[in-house]
Amino acid sequence: MPNPKRRHSQQRSAKRRTHYKAVADTLSTDSATGEVHLRHRAHWVENKLFYKGKVVLEKQANTK
């Protein structure tokens, strides 16, 4: 059985694999808020930024 004469580069393998992609985005439901959001992304709910069920940032109202 024939064998390749030289090793294929990593770039060549990566070019071949570029077309294999997930079809639909994976969604999750936040345990704290019940919101549906993209996985591994922070999301806003009522001027609060949540990540992994915890408040990361609170948006303050503009008072001038």
C-alpha angles and dihedrals in degrees: 000000000000120000127202114266093217136023118261115240123245089244091058091052091047092052090055093049098048093092096059105095138152113262101216132027115255113242130200135191115233111236094213101046106017091232120146111231143156113281118258092014131108116239136198122240121172094340092311125111112222128195123174090351095304131106109250101172137006120210111224122217117250108252115181 
